[in-house]
């Protein structure tokens, strides 16, 4: 019986080819690196060419893989491999956010072919592993599972004997036991086979005539409990009664019991004026609401089971012809989360910032005021906090209430104090944490709260966390900023003379290498010792017959004040446009004239819009925040207060459109007063905000957003 084999876990022997790694092998067999490591624990220390690995597979699944090259798109790959675009997204859900150079994609199943036999005698130490790869021509059908809690002094042999199965039967269904020993209180999945008399009693659980005759059903990709129950004319509760030990994981290939006398077509069950829609990978309730244009109340009335959660592959009912409203969201699409709020349960938010209350002497007022003025981190913390409070108040007017808890992290690298804060307080049900301010402290909090999967939003750090999946970096990294401006120039660089002027030494050598790699035909203006540019060196790099697009990379005020006037003098005659990947504080120095930057139409990437408060106040959409802030605090909000508002308000709006933040982090770009957010999950680590502004100086000294 083939269906029995489809569910029992099988393995393939894979001989490591040159240049392969565990991640690439996992993609080929549609599994995960973790699953391979469990069976091959030594692979964590690295794998070598010619080594044989045991790879877990379902059925005979093996996929073609493609390493993304320059110019590749999902559409071009679909044509190249003769598969649909939808298939690529189904096999690679992460491609929904775009594909990147070097990324490994599944591009269709391998054609079935005979696998050459492995000579086990030639592979010392692999006999036991290869024995487990041998698939019996016929296996017993598993109809359900029993959970066994390991008692003191129990052995695998004794447990197997008790259930009248083999040790290998237990290991196959608890794969960690291939590399680990059982321990007291372990929970093991014990298979019940079709020839076991216990299994035959399942169909007698219910006396309903609809369920009197049953058959076996194999779970298919995209199946859900709801879709199976609906198609067979039973409720989810009745389906669970028919299958009391149904695995919570609901894996593809699992055998379950269903009625044979009733089968209702999903299409036949749909009322006139409605249609069925299959939920796509990573799709959220908010996205469906936006695509259909219906209210959350209407969606839940049509599909009451959605309150239990949305899953990819689920088939739901929607009004006919509404899904055509939108083809989907792209990274450049701005969304208004406030239009689709449906989750109005109170949100639990914690703020962790360095208020340094332990160092303040509140009885000595002058001393305290002096300290507040001199302590930059404290000023930033207070400004961020003031913005957060306005955001909470603003969200309340939209029906989102917040239970706010505030913690003082004191100072940077304060591991013991932060650990004590976490251990002494309950964070298990916290929806989000804003802070800490310093990267080192934020890493500690993310690490300590990883067990609860609590999202930690770093408000200021430029550095990604490659360790923690619950880390949200709200500030785009320097790399993201660089890539933004370089990509903009690259799109229109063919007819331009690209000139690179880069400060000597340190980090700027890396920037220079990156620019040269992207623009191999660019001219390099030689910088003298002391970071000085002679006019004759500049003249050699410029071209009178082409527009000159110039990258200036420096944080040296003396160098910038030397280069900018030289460029300004030739701005019109040589059609010069200025670019920089990092508009740092040196460009704001009084020695650098904004009139020159305006004449050179300088372009630069920015985390925020950088508009002054007068310009903000003129904008209808953002004036309410500024007015509210002035009313509360008697002054204009600075960039940190605005940042605190934007981060907190975005978090609360996302929580209002989803069950948790992980389900609401991929719904396009959101924008508020001065900041925008588009979070992307990294392969290693947490989420990074990739939303960046591209700003340029116009002729009238005004700053305009290019992208």
C-alpha positions in Angstrom: 0.0 0.0 0.0 1.7 3.1 -1.3 0.0 5.6 1.1 1.6 4.0 4.1 5.1 4.6 2.6 4.2 8.2 1.8 3.8 9.0 5.5 6.6 7.0 7.0 9.7 9.1 7.1 12.3 8.0 4.4 15.9 9.0 3.9 18.2 9.4 0.9 21.9 9.1 0.8 23.4 12.3 -0.6 27.1 12.5 -1.6 28.4 16.0 -1.0 29.5 17.6 -4.2 32.2 20.3 -4.5 31.0 23.6 -3.2 27.9 22.3 -1.6 26.7 23.3 1.9 24.0 22.0 4.2 21.6 24.9 3.3 21.9 24.1 -0.5 21.3 20.4 0.1 18.3 21.1 2.2 16.8 23.3 -0.6 17.4 20.4 -3.1 15.4 17.9 -1.0 12.8 20.4 0.3 13.8 20.0 3.9 15.6 22.2 6.5 19.2 22.4 7.6 18.0 21.6 11.1 16.5 18.3 10.0 19.8 17.3 8.3 21.8 18.3 11.4 19.5 16.1 13.6 20.4 13.0 11.6 24.0 14.0 10.9 25.1 15.9 14.0 28.7 16.0 12.9 27.6 18.1 9.9 27.4 21.1 12.2 31.2 21.2 12.2 31.2 21.3 8.4 30.9 18.9 5.5 33.4 17.9 2.9 33.3 16.8 -0.7 32.5 13.1 -1.1 31.0 12.8 2.4 27.7 10.9 2.5 24.8 12.5 4.4 21.4 11.0 5.4 18.7 13.4 4.1 15.1 13.1 5.3 12.6 13.2 2.4 8.9 12.7 1.9 8.1 10.3 -1.0 10.7 10.8 -3.7 10.9 14.6 -3.6 14.1 16.1 -5.1 14.2 19.5 -6.6 16.2 21.4 -9.1 17.9 24.4 -7.6 19.0 27.7 -9.2 21.5 30.2 -7.8 20.2 33.7 -8.6 22.4 35.6 -11.0 22.4 39.2 -12.1 19.3 40.0 -14.2 17.3 37.1 -13.0 13.6 37.7 -12.2 10.9 35.3 -11.0 9.3 35.7 -14.4 12.5 34.9 -16.4 13.2 31.9 -14.2 9.6 30.6 -14.7 10.3 30.7 -18.5 13.7 29.2 -18.2 12.5 26.2 -16.2 9.1 25.9 -17.8 7.1 26.4 -14.6 4.6 29.0 -13.5 5.4 32.0 -11.4 3.0 30.8 -8.8 5.0 27.5 -8.5 8.2 29.4 -7.8 6.5 31.4 -5.1 4.9 28.2 -3.6 8.3 26.4 -3.5 10.1 29.6 -2.3 7.8 31.6 -0.1 10.7 34.0 0.8 10.7 35.1 -2.9 7.5 37.0 -2.2 9.7 39.8 -0.9 12.0 39.7 -4.0 15.0 37.7 -5.0 18.7 38.6 -4.4 22.0 37.7 -6.1 23.3 34.4 -4.8 20.0 33.3 -3.4 19.2 29.6 -3.8 15.7 28.8 -5.3 13.8 25.6 -5.9 12.7 25.6 -9.6 10.7 22.4 -10.0 11.0 18.8 -9.2 13.8 16.6 -10.5 12.7 14.1 -13.1 12.6 10.6 -11.6 15.7 8.6 -12.4 17.4 5.5 -11.1 19.8 6.1 -8.3 23.0 4.2 -8.5 23.6 1.8 -5.6 26.0 2.9 -2.9 28.9 0.6 -2.1 28.7 0.8 1.7 32.0 -1.1 2.1 33.8 1.9 0.6 32.4 4.3 3.2 33.9 3.5 6.6 31.7 4.4 9.5 28.6 4.9 7.3 27.2 1.4 7.5 24.6 2.2 10.2 23.4 5.4 8.5 23.1 3.7 5.1 21.2 0.8 6.6 18.6 3.3 7.7 18.3 4.5 4.2 17.2 1.2 2.9 13.5 1.4 2.3 11.5 -1.8 2.7 9.5 -2.7 -0.4 6.3 -2.5 1.7 5.7 -0.8 5.0 2.8 -1.0 7.5 0.2 1.7 7.3 0.2 4.2 10.2 -3.3 5.2 11.1 -2.6 7.3 14.2 -0.2 8.1 17.0 -0.1 7.6 20.8 1.9 10.0 22.9 4.2 8.2 25.4 5.8 10.1 28.3 9.1 8.5 29.2 9.3 7.3 32.8 12.4 6.9 35.0 14.7 4.0 33.9 12.7 3.2 30.8 14.6 2.2 27.7 13.7 2.3 24.0 13.7 -1.4 23.8 11.3 -1.7 26.7 8.9 0.9 25.3 9.0 -0.8 21.9 8.2 -4.2 23.4 5.4 -2.7 25.4 3.7 -1.3 22.3 4.6 -4.4 20.2 6.7 -2.4 17.7 10.4 -2.2 16.9 13.0 0.4 18.2 13.4 1.5 14.6 9.6 2.3 14.4 10.0 4.7 17.3 13.2 6.3 15.9 11.6 6.9 12.5 8.8 8.9 14.1 11.1 10.6 16.7 14.1 11.4 14.5 16.1 13.2 17.2 16.6 9.7 18.7 19.0 8.9 15.9 21.5 11.3 17.6 20.2 11.6 21.2 19.3 9.3 24.1 15.8 9.3 25.6 15.4 11.2 28.9 12.8 11.1 31.6 9.6 13.1 30.8 10.4 13.0 27.0 7.3 12.8 24.9 7.5 10.2 22.1 5.2 9.6 19.2 4.3 5.9 19.1 2.8 4.8 15.7 -0.3 2.7 15.6 -0.3 0.5 12.5 -3.3 -0.6 10.5 -3.0 -4.2 11.6 -3.3 -3.2 15.3 -6.8 -4.0 16.6 -6.7 -0.7 18.6 -6.7 1.2 15.3 -9.7 -0.5 13.9 -11.9 0.8 16.7 -11.5 4.4 15.6 -14.5 4.4 13.3 -16.8 3.3 16.1 -16.1 6.5 18.2 -19.2 8.3 16.8 -22.7 6.8 16.3 -23.8 9.4 13.8 -25.0 7.7 10.6 -23.0 10.0 8.5 -19.8 8.6 10.1 -20.8 5.0 10.2 -18.7 4.1 7.1 -15.1 5.5 7.1 -12.1 5.4 4.9 -8.5 6.6 4.9 -7.5 10.0 3.5 -3.9 11.1 2.8 -3.2 14.8 3.7 -2.1 16.7 0.7 -0.1 19.9 0.3 -2.2 23.0 1.4 -4.8 20.8 3.2 -6.2 22.2 6.5 -8.5 20.6 9.1 -11.2 23.0 7.9 -10.9 22.2 4.2 -10.9 18.4 4.8 -13.8 18.6 7.3 -15.8 20.8 4.9 -15.3 18.6 1.9 -16.4 15.5 3.8 -19.5 17.1 5.3 -18.3 17.1 9.0 -17.3 19.7 11.5 -13.7 20.1 12.7 -14.8 18.7 16.1 -16.2 15.6 14.4 -13.0 15.1 12.4 -11.0 15.3 15.5 -13.2 12.8 17.2 -12.6 10.4 14.3 -8.9 11.0 14.7 -8.3 11.5 18.5 -4.5 11.2 18.1 -4.2 13.4 15.0 -0.8 15.1 14.9 -1.0 18.8 15.7 1.6 19.3 13.0 -0.8 18.0 10.4 2.1 16.9 8.0 1.7 16.2 4.3 1.2 12.5 3.7 -0.4 11.8 7.0 -3.2 9.2 7.0 -6.5 10.2 8.7 -10.0 8.7 9.0 -12.8 10.4 7.1 -16.4 9.5 6.2 -16.9 7.7 2.9 -20.7 8.2 2.6 -20.5 12.0 2.5 -18.4 14.2 0.2 -19.3 17.8 -0.4 -17.6 19.7 -3.2 -16.4 23.1 -1.9 -17.7 24.8 -5.0 -21.2 23.3 -4.5 -21.2 24.7 -1.0 -20.7 28.3 -2.0 -23.7 30.5 -2.1 -24.5 32.7 -5.2 -22.6 35.9 -5.3 -19.6 34.4 -3.5 -16.4 32.6 -4.6 -13.6 30.5 -3.1 -10.1 32.0 -2.5 -7.1 30.0 -1.5 -4.8 31.7 1.0 -1.3 32.2 -0.3 2.0 31.7 1.6 2.7 34.5 4.1 -0.7 36.1 3.4 -2.4 37.8 6.3 -5.9 38.8 7.2 -4.9 42.4 6.7 -3.7 41.7 3.2 -6.9 39.9 2.3 -9.0 42.7 3.7 -7.0 45.2 1.6 -7.2 43.1 -1.6 -10.9 42.6 -1.4 -11.9 45.9 0.1 -14.4 44.3 2.5 -14.5 44.9 6.3 -13.1 42.6 8.9 -16.6 42.0 10.3 -17.8 40.8 6.9 -14.9 38.5 6.4 -15.3 36.8 9.8 -19.1 36.4 9.2 -18.4 34.6 6.0 -15.5 32.6 7.5 -16.0 32.3 11.3 -13.2 29.8 11.7 -10.7 32.5 10.7 -10.8 33.7 14.3 -8.8 30.5 15.1 -6.0 31.7 12.8 -5.2 32.0 9.1 -3.0 29.4 7.3 -1.5 29.1 3.9 -3.5 26.9 1.6 -6.8 27.5 3.5 -9.8 28.0 1.3 -12.1 30.8 2.3 -15.3 32.4 1.0 -15.2 36.0 -0.3 -17.6 38.1 -2.3 -17.4 37.4 -6.0 -15.0 39.5 -8.2 -13.5 41.4 -5.2 -10.0 39.9 -5.3 -9.3 41.6 -8.6 -9.1 44.9 -6.8 -5.4 44.4 -6.2 -2.9 42.1 -7.6 -0.9 42.1 -4.4 1.5 44.4 -2.5 5.0 45.4 -3.6 7.8 46.9 -1.6 7.0 50.3 -3.1 3.3 50.2 -2.2 2.4 52.3 0.8 -0.3 50.9 3.0 -2.6 52.5 5.6 -2.9 50.0 8.5 -5.4 52.1 10.3 -8.1 51.3 7.7 -8.1 47.6 8.5 -8.0 47.3 12.3 -9.8 44.4 13.7 -7.8 43.2 16.7 -8.8 45.5 19.6 -7.5 43.5 22.5 -5.3 45.6 24.8 -1.7 45.6 23.7 1.1 45.0 26.2 4.1 47.1 25.3 7.3 47.7 27.3 9.8 50.5 26.9 13.4 49.9 27.9 15.6 53.0 27.7 18.6 54.5 29.6 16.9 57.0 31.9 19.8 56.7 34.4 17.5 57.4 37.3 20.1 55.8 39.6 22.5 58.7 39.0 20.1 61.6 39.4 19.9 63.7 42.6 16.4 65.2 42.4 17.0 67.3 45.5 19.7 69.2 43.8 17.7 70.8 41.0 20.6 72.7 39.3 22.8 69.7 39.4 20.0 67.6 37.8 19.4 70.2 35.0 23.1 70.3 34.2 23.2 66.5 34.1 20.2 66.4 31.7 21.8 68.9 29.4 25.2 67.0 29.3 24.0 63.4 29.0 23.2 62.8 25.3 21.8 59.2 25.8 19.4 60.5 28.5 18.1 63.3 26.2 17.6 60.8 23.4 15.8 58.4 25.8 13.4 61.2 27.1 12.7 62.4 23.5 11.9 58.8 22.3 9.7 58.2 25.3 7.8 61.5 24.8 7.0 60.4 21.2 5.9 56.9 22.4 3.4 58.5 24.8 1.9 60.6 22.0 1.6 57.4 19.8 -0.2 55.5 22.5 -2.6 58.3 23.0 -3.2 58.6 19.2 -3.7 54.8 18.9 -6.3 55.0 21.6 -8.5 57.2 19.5 -8.5 54.4 16.9 -9.7 51.9 19.4 -6.2 50.4 20.3 -5.6 50.6 24.0 -2.1 50.0 25.5 -0.8 48.7 28.8 2.6 50.4 29.0 5.4 49.3 31.3 8.7 51.4 31.5 12.1 50.0 32.5 15.3 51.9 33.1 18.3 50.1 31.5 20.7 52.7 33.2 23.7 52.4 30.8 25.3 50.6 27.9 26.7 47.0 28.3 24.6 46.5 31.4 24.1 42.7 31.2 23.4 41.9 34.9 21.0 44.7 35.5 19.0 43.9 32.4 18.9 40.2 33.2 17.6 41.1 36.6 14.9 43.3 35.1 13.7 40.5 32.9 13.8 37.8 35.6 12.0 40.0 38.1 9.1 40.9 35.7 6.7 38.9 33.6 7.3 39.4 29.9 5.6 36.2 28.7 2.5 38.0 27.3 4.3 41.2 26.2 3.4 42.1 22.6 6.4 44.2 21.9 9.4 45.9 23.5 10.7 49.2 22.3 14.4 49.5 23.2 16.9 49.2 24.6 18.8 52.1 23.0 22.2 50.5 22.8 22.8 47.5 20.5 24.5 45.4 23.2 21.6 45.8 25.6 19.0 45.1 22.9 20.9 41.9 22.1 20.7 40.8 25.7 17.0 41.5 25.9 16.3 39.7 22.6 18.3 36.7 23.8 16.6 36.5 27.2 13.1 36.8 25.7 13.7 34.5 22.8 12.0 31.7 24.8 8.7 33.8 24.6 9.4 34.9 21.0 8.8 38.5 22.2 9.6 41.1 19.5 12.3 43.5 20.5 12.4 46.8 18.5 15.8 48.5 18.4 15.1 52.2 18.0 18.5 53.6 17.0 21.0 50.8 16.3 22.5 50.6 12.8 23.8 47.0 13.3 21.8 43.9 12.4 21.4 41.1 14.9 22.5 37.8 13.3 21.7 35.8 16.4 18.1 36.4 17.4 14.9 35.9 15.3 12.9 38.2 17.5 15.1 41.2 16.9 13.5 44.1 14.8 15.9 46.7 13.6 13.9 49.8 13.0 16.8 51.8 11.5 18.0 50.8 8.1 21.7 49.7 8.1 24.5 51.7 6.4 24.6 48.9 3.8 20.9 49.4 3.0 21.4 53.1 2.7 24.4 52.6 0.4 22.6 50.1 -1.8 19.7 52.6 -2.2 21.8 55.4 -3.7 24.0 53.1 -5.7 21.0 51.3 -7.2 19.5 54.7 -8.2 22.7 55.7 -10.0 23.2 52.3 -11.5 19.8 52.5 -13.3 20.8 55.6 -15.3 24.6 55.4 -15.5 25.2 54.3 -19.1 25.5 57.8 -20.6 27.1 59.4 -17.5 30.7 60.0 -16.5 31.0 58.5 -13.0 33.6 60.0 -10.8 34.6 58.7 -7.4 36.2 61.0 -4.8 36.9 59.1 -1.6 38.7 60.0 1.7 41.8 57.9 2.4 42.0 55.2 5.0 39.7 53.3 7.4 36.1 52.4 6.4 36.3 54.5 3.2 38.5 52.0 1.5 35.6 49.5 1.7 33.2 52.1 0.3 35.7 52.8 -2.5 36.0 49.1 -3.4 32.2 48.8 -3.5 31.7 51.8 -5.8 34.5 50.6 -8.2 32.9 47.1 -8.3 29.5 48.6 -9.2 31.0 51.1 -11.7 34.1 49.5 -13.2 34.5 52.3 -15.8 34.3 55.1 -13.2 37.2 57.6 -13.0 39.0 58.0 -9.7 40.0 61.5 -8.6 43.3 61.1 -6.7 43.3 62.4 -3.2 46.6 63.7 -1.7 47.9 62.9 1.8 45.9 64.9 4.3 42.7 64.3 2.2 43.1 67.2 -0.2 42.0 67.3 -3.8 43.9 69.4 -6.4 41.9 71.1 -9.1 44.1 69.5 -11.8 43.3 66.0 -10.5 39.6 66.8 -10.7 39.8 68.2 -14.2 41.4 64.9 -15.4 38.4 63.0 -14.1 35.7 65.2 -15.5 34.2 64.9 -19.0 32.8 68.0 -20.8 30.8 65.9 -23.3 28.8 63.9 -20.7 26.9 64.6 -17.5 29.3 64.1 -14.6 27.8 62.1 -11.7 30.2 62.4 -8.7 30.3 60.3 -5.6 31.9 62.2 -2.6 32.6 59.9 0.4 34.1 61.6 3.4 33.5 62.7 7.0 36.4 65.1 7.0 35.1 68.7 7.1 38.4 70.0 5.7 38.2 67.7 2.7 34.5 68.4 2.0 35.0 72.1 2.3 37.9 71.7 -0.2 36.0 69.6 -2.8 32.6 71.2 -2.8 33.7 74.7 -4.0 35.8 73.0 -6.8 32.7 71.1 -7.9 30.4 74.1 -7.5 32.7 76.2 -9.9 32.2 73.6 -12.6 28.6 72.6 -11.8 27.0 74.2 -14.9 29.9 73.9 -17.5 30.3 70.2 -16.7 26.7 69.3 -15.7 27.7 68.0 -12.3 25.4 66.1 -10.0 26.7 65.2 -6.5 25.9 61.9 -4.7 27.0 60.5 -1.4 26.2 57.2 0.3 26.5 58.9 3.7 25.4 62.4 4.4 27.0 62.6 7.9 27.4 65.6 10.2 30.4 66.9 8.3 28.1 68.0 5.5 26.1 70.1 8.0 29.2 72.0 9.1 29.0 75.8 8.8 32.0 75.7 6.4 29.8 73.8 3.8 27.4 76.1 2.1 23.9 74.7 1.4 23.8 77.0 -1.7 26.6 74.9 -3.2 24.9 71.6 -2.3 21.7 72.9 -3.9 23.5 74.0 -7.1 25.1 70.5 -7.3 21.7 68.9 -6.7 23.2 66.6 -4.1 21.5 63.2 -3.7 21.8 61.1 -0.5 19.9 58.3 1.2 18.2 59.0 4.5 16.4 57.1 7.3 14.0 60.0 7.7 12.7 62.9 5.6 14.7 65.4 7.6 12.2 68.2 7.1 12.1 71.0 9.6 9.1 71.5 11.8 7.7 74.4 9.7 7.5 72.2 6.7 6.0 69.4 8.7 3.3 71.7 10.1 2.2 72.7 6.5 1.4 69.1 5.7 -2.2 68.1 6.4 -1.5 64.5 7.2 1.2 65.1 9.8 0.2 68.4 11.3 -2.0 66.7 14.1 1.1 65.0 15.6 3.1 68.3 15.7 0.2 70.2 17.2 -0.5 67.5 19.8 3.2 67.4 20.8 3.3 71.2 21.2 0.2 71.1 23.3 1.6 68.4 25.5 5.3 69.6 25.9 5.3 73.2 24.8 7.9 72.8 22.0 8.4 71.4 18.6 9.3 67.7 18.4 12.9 66.9 17.4 13.8 63.9 15.2 14.1 61.5 18.2 10.6 62.4 19.5 9.2 61.9 16.0 11.1 58.6 15.7 9.6 57.4 19.0 6.1 58.3 17.8 6.6 56.6 14.4 8.0 53.4 15.8 5.4 53.0 18.5 2.4 54.0 16.3 3.5 51.6 13.6 3.8 48.7 16.1 0.3 49.4 17.6 -1.3 49.7 14.1 0.4 46.4 13.1 -0.9 44.7 16.2 -4.4 46.0 15.4 -4.3 44.3 12.0 -3.0 40.8 13.0 -2.8 38.3 15.8 0.8 39.2 16.5 3.7 41.2 15.0 5.2 38.3 13.1 2.0 38.0 11.0 1.9 41.7 10.3 5.5 42.5 9.3 5.3 41.7 5.6 2.4 43.9 4.5 4.2 46.6 2.4 5.6 49.9 3.4 4.0 52.0 6.2 4.8 55.7 6.6 4.1 58.3 9.3 5.6 61.6 10.2 9.3 61.3 9.2 9.9 57.5 9.1 8.7 54.6 7.0 9.0 50.9 7.7 9.2 47.8 5.5 10.5 44.9 7.6 12.3 41.9 5.9 13.2 38.7 7.6 16.9 37.8 7.3 18.2 34.3 6.6 20.2 34.6 9.8 18.8 36.7 12.6 15.7 38.9 12.9 14.0 41.6 10.9 15.5 44.6 9.2 13.7 47.8 8.1 14.6 48.2 4.4 12.5 51.4 3.8 14.9 54.2 2.9 14.3 57.7 1.5 16.3 59.1 -1.4 16.6 62.9 -1.0 18.0 65.6 -3.1 18.7 69.4 -2.8 16.7 71.4 -5.3 17.7 74.8 -6.8 15.7 76.7 -4.2 17.5 75.0 -1.2 14.5 72.8 -0.6 14.8 69.1 0.1 12.7 66.8 -2.1 12.1 63.1 -1.9 13.2 61.4 -5.1 12.2 57.9 -4.0 
